[in-house]
Structures are given as C-alpha cells and as structure tokens.
C-alpha cells in the first residue's frame, strides 16, 4: 500500500468520524429530555435564595423582627402573670 492510499483511507476515516460526531452533537442539542427537571431545579434554587435574602437570619430581616415581636409579647405576658401573683 502506497502513501496515497494510506492518506485516502485516513482521510475517509476522519471524515466519517467528523460526520458521526457532528450528527451526535446535533441530536444532543435537539434532545429535550430532562430539561424540565433542570428548569424546576433552577426555579427552586432561585426561590430558596430569594427567601433566604428576604427572611434574613434570626437577628435581622423578617425573622429578626418576628423574633423581637414574640419576645415583646412573651415579656408582656410574663409581666402580667408576675403582677397578678405578687401581693
């Protein structure tokens, strides 16, 4: 087998590999399986991040204000209970 024949065989093989890879990538790009699950996961992550930002930690944000309000209510209940039991 001379060098020209080997070159043609190699060129033919590489062309077939390229075409097969191109077809596979094109089919992969059109495949929609699993896309909905990924979209729902991204929406869930976005909502969790938003809630964490809005609620804050226990010392700030909505949760901090809620904790402070419940602490005030608890103190008011304690003061009423203590004043009623005191002579």
N, CA, C and O of each residue as an XYZ file, in Angstrom:
348
protein
N       0.853     -1.161      0.000
C       0.000      0.000      0.000
C       0.907      1.235      0.000
O       1.797      1.374      0.839
N       0.657      2.116     -0.956
C       1.491      3.311     -1.041
C       0.946      4.408     -0.124
O      -0.112      4.249      0.485
N       1.663      5.497     -0.033
C       1.335      6.604      0.874
C       0.041      7.300      0.487
O      -0.682      7.786      1.357
N      -0.266      7.356     -0.823
C      -1.519      7.975     -1.276
C      -2.723      7.169     -0.809
O      -3.724      7.736     -0.371
N      -2.625      5.857     -0.901
C      -3.736      5.004     -0.470
C      -3.965      5.129      1.032
O      -5.104      5.188      1.494
N      -2.880      5.169      1.782
C      -2.998      5.325      3.231
C      -3.603      6.683      3.580
O      -4.409      6.789      4.505
N      -3.217      7.714      2.845
C      -3.762      9.055      3.077
C      -5.257      9.103      2.802
O      -6.014      9.722      3.550
N      -5.683      8.440      1.713
C      -7.111      8.421      1.382
C      -7.907      7.660      2.439
O      -8.997      8.082      2.824
N      -7.360      6.538      2.905
C      -8.043      5.748      3.932
C      -8.169      6.568      5.222
O      -9.224      6.591      5.857
N      -7.081      7.234      5.593
C      -7.094      8.055      6.805
C      -8.062      9.221      6.657
O      -8.797      9.541      7.591
N      -8.066      9.855      5.496
C      -8.970     10.976      5.238
C     -10.422     10.507      5.292
O     -11.273     11.184      5.868
N     -10.704      9.357      4.697
C     -12.048      8.798      4.713
C     -12.480      8.479      6.152
O     -13.614      8.768      6.535
N     -11.589      7.891      6.939
C     -11.882      7.559      8.331
C     -12.163      8.823      9.146
O     -13.134      8.864      9.901
N     -11.334      9.844      9.005
C     -11.522     11.092      9.749
C     -12.814     11.796      9.342
O     -13.501     12.381     10.179
N     -13.139     11.737      8.057
C     -14.391     12.347      7.592
C     -15.588     11.638      8.206
O     -16.533     12.289      8.651
N     -15.556     10.307      8.236
C     -16.652      9.552      8.846
C     -16.769      9.866     10.336
O     -17.877     10.022     10.851
N     -15.647      9.959     11.023
C     -15.672     10.294     12.453
C     -16.249     11.687     12.675
O     -17.056     11.894     13.581
N     -15.837     12.635     11.849
C     -16.336     14.004     11.976
C     -17.841     14.062     11.745
O     -18.565     14.705     12.505
N     -18.307     13.397     10.703
C     -19.744     13.402     10.392
C     -20.528     12.739     11.523
O     -21.575     13.245     11.926
N     -20.038     11.622     12.035
C     -20.734     10.936     13.129
C     -20.790     11.824     14.371
O     -21.832     11.913     15.021
N     -19.680     12.479     14.704
C     -19.661     13.370     15.868
C     -20.591     14.556     15.661
O     -21.297     14.963     16.582
N     -20.592     15.106     14.462
C     -21.459     16.248     14.154
C     -22.933     15.862     14.300
O     -23.726     16.619     14.860
N     -23.289     14.693     13.798
C     -24.676     14.223     13.906
C     -25.042     14.014     15.372
O     -26.134     14.398     15.793
N     -24.154     13.414     16.153
C     -24.428     13.180     17.578
C     -24.617     14.503     18.324
O     -25.550     14.635     19.117
N     -23.746     15.478     18.080
C     -23.883     16.776     18.747
C     -25.181     17.462     18.351
O     -25.834     18.088     19.185
N     -25.553     17.347     17.095
C     -26.801     17.955     16.628
C     -27.999     17.284     17.304
O     -28.927     17.970     17.732
N     -27.989     15.955     17.405
C     -29.070     15.233     18.081
C     -29.107     15.583     19.563
O     -30.187     15.723     20.137
N     -27.943     15.724     20.187
C     -27.869     16.083     21.601
C     -28.461     17.465     21.843
O     -29.128     17.685     22.854
N     -28.225     18.389     20.933
C     -28.772     19.739     21.053
C     -30.280     19.781     20.928
O     -30.929     20.651     21.507
N     -30.846     18.843     20.173
C     -32.298     18.798     19.991
C     -32.994     18.011     21.100
O     -34.210     18.125     21.256
N     -32.254     17.221     21.868
C     -32.841     16.365     22.899
C     -33.375     17.219     24.047
O     -32.626     17.983     24.655
N     -34.665     17.092     24.342
C     -35.313     17.892     25.387
C     -35.560     17.094     26.668
O     -36.123     17.632     27.620
N     -35.159     15.843     26.711
C     -35.384     15.041     27.913
C     -34.582     15.612     29.071
O     -33.402     15.931     28.919
N     -35.212     15.739     30.213
C     -34.540     16.233     31.406
C     -34.499     17.740     31.527
O     -34.110     18.261     32.572
N     -34.891     18.452     30.489
C     -34.829     19.911     30.518
C     -35.803     20.458     31.550
O     -35.475     21.407     32.261
N     -36.994     19.878     31.645
C     -37.995     20.354     32.600
C     -37.498     20.183     34.026
O     -37.688     21.077     34.851
N     -36.875     19.071     34.332
C     -36.347     18.845     35.676
C     -35.273     19.867     36.015
O     -35.222     20.370     37.138
N     -34.426     20.173     35.061
C     -33.383     21.171     35.284
C     -34.006     22.540     35.498
O     -33.561     23.297     36.361
N     -35.031     22.865     34.721
C     -35.702     24.158     34.886
C     -36.339     24.266     36.264
O     -36.222     25.302     36.919
N     -37.013     23.206     36.714
C     -37.616     23.229     38.046
C     -36.547     23.356     39.132
O     -36.752     24.059     40.122
N     -35.432     22.693     38.958
C     -34.351     22.799     39.939
C     -33.827     24.229     40.008
O     -33.587     24.748     41.099
N     -33.650     24.867     38.862
C     -33.180     26.254     38.851
C     -34.193     27.192     39.498
O     -33.811     28.113     40.219
N     -35.484     26.963     39.245
C     -36.520     27.786     39.877
C     -36.492     27.579     41.390
O     -36.620     28.543     42.144
N     -36.326     26.343     41.839
C     -36.248     26.055     43.271
C     -35.070     26.736     43.939
O     -35.204     27.280     45.035
N     -33.919     26.712     43.289
C     -32.735     27.382     43.834
C     -32.958     28.886     43.897
O     -32.582     29.530     44.877
N     -33.566     29.447     42.860
C     -33.836     30.890     42.848
C     -34.801     31.272     43.966
O     -34.607     32.289     44.633
N     -35.844     30.462     44.174
C     -36.811     30.762     45.236
C     -36.173     30.632     46.614
O     -36.430     31.459     47.489
N     -35.354     29.619     46.820
C     -34.686     29.443     48.109
C     -33.745     30.603     48.397
O     -33.667     31.079     49.529
N     -33.034     31.056     47.378
C     -32.141     32.200     47.551
C     -32.922     33.454     47.884
O     -32.531     34.222     48.764
N     -34.024     33.663     47.185
C     -34.861     34.834     47.442
C     -35.433     34.802     48.858
O     -35.417     35.817     49.554
N     -35.936     33.650     49.288
C     -36.467     33.537     50.645
C     -35.387     33.756     51.699
O     -35.636     34.414     52.709
N     -34.209     33.219     51.480
C     -33.112     33.426     52.428
C     -32.743     34.901     52.507
O     -32.429     35.407     53.584
N     -32.780     35.581     51.386
C     -32.457     37.010     51.370
C     -33.537     37.818     52.083
O     -33.225     38.720     52.861
N     -34.803     37.500     51.824
C     -35.910     38.250     52.428
C     -36.005     37.972     53.928
O     -36.131     38.902     54.725
N     -35.945     36.698     54.313
C     -36.115     36.353     55.715
C     -34.907     36.729     56.560
O     -35.057     37.046     57.740
N     -33.738     36.699     55.990
C     -32.529     37.031     56.736
C     -32.238     35.979     57.794
O     -32.794     34.881     57.768
N     -31.347     36.335     58.737
C     -31.079     35.409     59.828
C     -31.952     35.781     61.024
O     -32.850     36.613     60.894
N     -31.704     35.180     62.179
C     -32.566     35.416     63.340
C     -32.343     36.787     63.964
O     -33.129     37.198     64.818
N     -31.319     37.493     63.573
C     -31.038     38.804     64.150
C     -31.410     39.950     63.227
O     -31.394     41.105     63.651
N     -31.740     39.663     61.992
C     -32.070     40.737     61.050
C     -33.176     40.277     60.112
O     -33.578     39.114     60.129
N     -33.653     41.187     59.310
C     -34.680     40.856     58.330
C     -36.008     40.528     58.981
O     -36.264     40.905     60.125
N     -36.831     39.836     58.259
C     -38.175     39.489     58.724
C     -38.132     38.606     59.965
O     -38.888     38.831     60.911
N     -37.252     37.600     59.971
C     -37.176     36.702     61.125
C     -36.717     37.440     62.373
O     -37.187     37.144     63.472
N     -35.812     38.390     62.220
C     -35.370     39.190     63.362
C     -36.508     40.015     63.931
O     -36.679     40.089     65.148
N     -37.291     40.638     63.055
C     -38.435     41.438     63.505
C     -39.488     40.550     64.160
O     -40.083     40.937     65.166
N     -39.721     39.375     63.608
C     -40.690     38.447     64.178
C     -40.239     37.965     65.554
O     -41.042     37.882     66.482
N     -38.959     37.651     65.681
C     -38.413     37.218     66.976
C     -38.547     38.328     68.001
O     -38.918     38.070     69.146
N     -38.255     39.547     67.614
C     -38.370     40.691     68.520
C     -39.824     40.882     68.966
O     -40.079     41.152     70.140
N     -40.766     40.745     68.049
C     -42.186     40.889     68.394
C     -42.621     39.796     69.367
O     -43.327     40.080     70.334
N     -42.212     38.560     69.128
C     -42.577     37.477     70.043
C     -41.917     37.652     71.405
O     -42.521     37.331     72.429
N     -40.691     38.155     71.432
C     -40.032     38.430     72.712
C     -40.797     39.484     73.505
O     -40.956     39.352     74.718
N     -41.275     40.532     72.827
C     -42.067     41.572     73.499
C     -43.377     40.998     74.032
O     -43.794     41.327     75.143
N     -44.022     40.150     73.249
C     -45.267     39.517     73.692
C     -44.998     38.633     74.909
O     -45.768     38.647     75.869
N     -43.917     37.871     74.869
C     -43.569     36.998     75.996
C     -43.297     37.822     77.247
O     -43.732     37.447     78.336
N     -42.584     38.938     77.112
C     -42.313     39.808     78.263
C     -43.599     40.404     78.812
O     -43.766     40.508     80.027
N     -44.515     40.799     77.922
C     -45.795     41.359     78.371
C     -46.599     40.311     79.131
O     -47.217     40.620     80.150
N     -46.595     39.082     78.645
C     -47.320     38.007     79.336
C     -46.685     37.728     80.692
O     -47.387     37.544     81.687
N     -45.349     37.697     80.729
C     -44.654     37.464     81.998
C     -44.964     38.570     83.001
O     -45.204     38.293     84.176
N     -44.959     39.820     82.543
C     -45.208     40.931     83.471
C     -46.634     40.898     84.009
O     -46.854     41.212     85.179
N     -47.603     40.526     83.184
C     -48.990     40.415     83.650
C     -49.112     39.267     84.635
O     -49.779     39.400     85.662
N     -48.479     38.141     84.337
C     -48.546     36.975     85.212
C     -47.873     37.267     86.546
O     -48.400     36.904     87.598
N     -46.731     37.910     86.512
C     -45.994     38.224     87.735
C     -46.752     39.241     88.574
O     -46.816     39.096     89.794
N     -47.325     40.265     87.954
C     -48.041     41.288     88.716
C     -49.309     40.740     89.354
O     -49.715     41.233     90.406
N     -49.944     39.748     88.761
C     -51.148     39.157     89.344
C     -50.809     38.267     90.528
O     -51.598     38.168     91.467
N     -49.652     37.617     90.503
C     -49.277     36.728     91.602
C     -48.635     37.485     92.748
O     -48.604     36.979     93.869
N     -48.130     38.666     92.505
C     -47.495     39.445     93.577
C     -48.567     40.051     94.476
O     -49.610     40.479     93.982
N     -48.321     40.098     95.849
C     -49.333     40.654     96.755
C     -49.445     42.159     96.689
O     -50.259     42.749     97.400
